[in-house]
Each structure stands twice: as structure tokens, then as C-alpha cells.
Amino acid sequence: MRAPSPIQTAGREMDETSDAIDTVNILKGKKGAESWVAASAFDGEKDKTQFRQYEAACERVKAFYREQHAKQTVEFNIAVRVRFRKEKRGRMGVWQAMEMLNTIVDESDPDTDASQIEHLLQTAEAMRRDGKPDWMQLTGLIHDLGKLWILLGPAEGQWDVVGDTFAVGCAFSDKNIYPETFAANPDAQDAVYSTECGVYEEGCGLDNVMLSWGHDEYLYSVVKDQSTLPAEALAMIRYHSFYPWHREGAYARLTNAKDAKALEAVRAFNPYDLYSKNDAPCDAAALRPYYQGLIDKYFPTEIEW
């Protein structure tokens, strides 16, 4: 059997870490009058108690967060955003990007879970069954495309691609997973960055806060000016891994009125991301015409990545 390529190996390891991280993230839906806010229905029969808590997480997750928390500094986050703006990573359509993301899964590995496209389609199809609007279905379809950073970035490691996100430039909240591991981050001892608001003003709004770089922030940076997706969709993309905020209530001092709507959106989104992974397999070829129609509605034929 041919040995997997370095890209396949890196991608498989990233998938394993990402899936392990997902098992310790449990969210509740939030009810509301609008269809996109209404509580998820597709997951009503699922036993969510089987998802592990942080304390019981595998060593892979703990080691990942130790590295992420030590390396996601203000200096790194400024530098990576400069690279994002300056470097060209090519143009391609959204479905082509999905197919590229799928290549990071090593199909020769019998222990590999669902492919990337499988997870994206499962998320979108769960939303479709629950009658969510087309823009939300499309958001479910593309929400993990930021993981292309491991192929296009180039990423420096898994720690700047996956995992929970958090604010940098201010004190690291004790609502983050494994908060004690931030002691290894130089910013934790900085006279400004270690204060509650840090470089920000109270009530400045999350639009003005720098979040740790990863697949959420990368995809948000790609699509915010290259699509006609509504603000709620952009919030779902940018904040779906910002668990200390949307689940634990951290960083509230930095938020404003606009962020209340964003919070509602990301809480409505997350059950579909977390609990659709074990749904029935999807036929990508059969579903492509429907989703290509949604892509064409909200995106140009190709976008800059």
C-alpha cells in the first residue's frame, strides 16, 4: 500500500484533533420566532450526554490546547493577518474548495471518520430538514472551509487551524478551556495585554476585537467581502468556535448591541455543527446541483482564497 503523503498525514492528524475537540463541546439551541433562530429539531433523539467534558478529554486535546494557548500571541496574530492580506493563495469556486478540503483525508486509513465534504453536507442537510433558510444551509455547507489554511496558508501547525478561539490583546478569560495553560503565553505577563480590556475599550464590539487565528477567522476574512451572505451567516462562520463567549459568557465587557444578534445566530448554528456528524451518509453527486444553486446565489464563480 502506498504511504500517505505529508499533506494526507497532516490533514488526517488535524481531523483527529478537530474531532476530539468537538467531543468536548456541548451546546444548547436557543428558541426564537424566526426560523433560523428556532431550536434545532433534527437532534431531538440524540443522546448528547455521551459527549465528553473537558476534564475527561483525551491527551491529544490537552496537548493541542497547551500548544495553542502558548503560541497564539498578539504578535503572531498581527503577523498572520499581514500574511493573509499580502500573500496570494489562488482563486477557486466554493465547491472546488470543498473538494480540495476533502483531499486532506487519507482514504487508506480504516479509522478515518467521515470526509470533510460528508460533514459539510450533513450539517447543511440537517438545517434543510429543519426548514432553515437557504443562506443558513449554505453557511452550514461552507463553515469548515477555513481548514484549507493547512493547505493554502501555510499553517504553522494544527494550533492555528482548529480548536476553540478566544480574544487576544486582553486578559485570557478563565472561561477558556484549560485556562491555566495560558501561563506559558508571553502576553499573560504583558502590562497591557494582561488587563481585562487590554488594548480595547469597554463596549467596543467584537468587530473591533482580534480573535485567535484559526479556520473560523480565516474563512470569515475570505467571505465577508466576497459574498452576499447576511450578517448572521458571517457571525456563524466567525464565532462558531468562540465557545468561551457564546457558551460561557466570557468577554461580555467588550461586546455591544450588535453582538447580541451575533450571539443568537451562533447559538442557533452550533447544534447542527456538533450533532449532525453521525447522520446518514450523503450523496455528494446527487446533492451538488441543489447546493451549487445556493453557492451561485451568494457567491461569484470564483473567489480569492
N, C-alpha and C positions, 0 to 999 in steps of 0.2 A: 504494500500500500504506500502511495506517495506521501511523504511527510508534509504536514500542513505548512503553508507559507508563513513568514513572520507576521504578515497582516492578519491572516486567519488566526494565528496563535494569539496575537494581541487582542483581536476582536473577541475571540472566544473567552479569554480571561476577563475582558471588560464586561461581556454579557453575564458571566458567572457572578462577578462582583455586583453588577447592577441588579440582577435578580435577587441576590442575597440581601441587598439593601432594601429592595421592595418588600421583602417578607417582614421587615420590622416597622413598616409604615402603614398604619391603620387610620382611615378617615371615616367620618360620618357625613352623609349628604345633608343638605340644607333645603328645607321646603320653601316654596315661594309661589307666587301667582303665575309668573312667566314660565313657559315650557322649558326654557333652558336652565332655569333655577330649580324646577321641581325635583324632588328627591328621586334618585335612581330607583328603577323598578326591576331591572334585569337581574340584580344580585340578591333578590329577596330570599332565595332559598339557600344561599351560600353560607357556610359555616365560617364566619370571619374570626372566630376565636382561635383558629389554628394558626393565624399569623403571629409570629414570634415577637416578643417585646425586646427592647434594646439590650436589656441585661442578659438575655438568652441568645443573643446574636452570635453567629459563628465567628471564629477568629479572623476569617477573611474580611468581614465587615469592620471589626475592631482595628485591624491593621490598616485598612483603607482609610478610615477616619483619622487615625493618628498621623498618617502622611498628609492627608488633605488639610487638616487643621494646622499643621506646622508650616505648610508651603503657600497657602492662599493669603498672601500679604497684600497690602496696598500697592507696594512696588511691583509685584507680579501682575496684579490686576490692571494697573495702568499700562504696563508694557504689553500685555496680551491684547488689550484693546487697540493700542497703536499698531500692532502687527495685523490685527483684523482689518483695520482701515487701509493699511498700506499694501498688504500682500494680495495678489490675485490668485484665487483658487479655482477659477474657471466658471463657465456658465452651463447650466443644465436645467431641464424641466423637473418638476416635483416628482413625477413617477420615476423618472430616471434616477433621481436622488434616492428614492426608496429602494430601487434595485441595486444601487451601489451600496447602500447600507446593508443590504442582505448579504453582501459578499464577505462581511466580517465574521459570519457564522461558518464554522468548519463543519461541513456536511458529513465528513467521515467520522466525526465524533459521535458515538452512540448515546452519549449522555447529554448532548446539546438539547436545550429546550426549544420551544417554538422559535421560528426565524423572526427576524425583525419585521418583515412585511406581515407575517402572521399576527404578531402582537398589534401592529398598527391597524390592521383590518379588523381584528377582534374588538379593539377599542371603538373604532368608528361604527361597526355593526351593532354593538351594544347600544350606542347612542341612537342609531337609526331605529332599532326595535322599540326604544323608549320614546320615539317621536320627537327627538331633539331637532332643532333647526339645522339646515344644511351646513351653515358656517361652523356649527359646533361639531358636526360629523367630520368635516374636513379638518378641523383642529385636532380631533382625535386621530385622524389618519396621519397627520404630519408631526405630531407633538414630539417625537423622539428623533427627528431627522438631525437635530443638533449633534447627535452622536457621530455624525460624519466628521466632526472635528478630529477624531482619532485617525482619520484617513487624510483629511484635507488640511488640517490645522497648520503645522502638525502639532498634535497634543504632546505635552511633556510627560504624560503618564495618565493612568486612569483618574487620578485625583483632580485633573482639570477637565474631566468629561462627565462623570457621573457623580451621584451622591447628593445629599441634602445641600441646599445653598443657604447662605447667610450673608449678613451685611459685613462689609469691610470698611475700615476708616472710623469705626466706633467700637465701643467695648463689645466683646464677644458675649452674647447672651448665655445665661446658664440654662436657657431652654433649648439650646442646641444639643444634639446627640453627643454624648461623651464630652461635656464641656471642659473637663479637667485637661483634656489633651491640647487645648489652645495655649497652655502654658509654654509649649515649645515654639509658638509663633512669636517672632520678634515684636510684632505690633502690640502684643499683650502687655509689653513693658513700655510702650511709647507714651510720652506725657500727654499727647493729644488723642491718639487713636484708642487709648485705653479708657477714655471717659465715656459717659453714657451716650452723648450725642456726637462726640468726636468732631469730625470736620463738618458736620451737618448742623442745621438749625432745627429746633423742635417744630414739628408740623410741616417740614419741607416737602413731604410726599415721597413715595418710593420711586417716582420717576427721576428724582434727584439723588438717589442713593445707589452706590455701587455695590452690586451683589457679587459674591464669589463666582468666578468664571466656570462655566460648565456647559452641558448641552442645552440647557434652558436659555441661558444668556446668549449663547452663540446663535441659536435659531431665532430668537427674538430679534437680535441685531440684523439677521438676514432678511426676515419677512416684514418687519414693521413698516418699511418704506417701499416694499416691492409687492405688496398685496393690497386688496381692499377688504381684508378681514376686519371685523369690528373690534372695538377696544376690549370687549370681553374676551374675545379669542386671543388677543395679544397678551392679556393678563394670564389666561390659562397656560399659554406657552411659557411666559417668563417666570411665573411663580409656582408652577406645579411641583417643584422640588423644594420650595421655600417653606418647609414644614415648621420651623420654629415660629414663623409668622402665622401661617394660615391654620395651624392646628394648636399651637401652644400660646399664641397671643404675644409673642416677643416683638420687640421693635415698635410697639404701638406709639411711642413718643414721636417717632419720625413720620408717621402717616398723616394723611389729610383726608378730606371728604371724598375725593376721587378714589382713594384706595378702598373705601368701604364697598364700592361696586366691584372692584377687582377681587376683593376677598370673597364676595358672594360667588363670583364666577369661578374662581379656582376651587372652591369647596364643592361646587356643582360638578366640576370636571373630574376630580380625583377618584371617585369610586369606579369610574369607567376605566381609568388607567390601571388601578390596582386589581380590581376583581374580575376583569374580563380575560385574564391570561389563560384560564383553564376552560374557556368556552370552546364550542365545537370548532374544528378546523375550518378555515375559509378558503374558497376557491378564488385565488387572486385573478386568474384569467377571466372568470365569469363576472367578477365584481368590478374589474377595471373600467369598463365603459361608464358605469354609474359614477364612480369616483373621479374618473377623468373629466366628466362633465362638471363636477364641483370644482376641480382644480382649475379648469378653463374659465369658470365663472369668477374666481377670486385671484387668479394669478396670470401673468403673461406666459407665453410659451416657454421661455427660459428666464432664469434669474441668476444673478451673481451670488456665488457661494463664498 
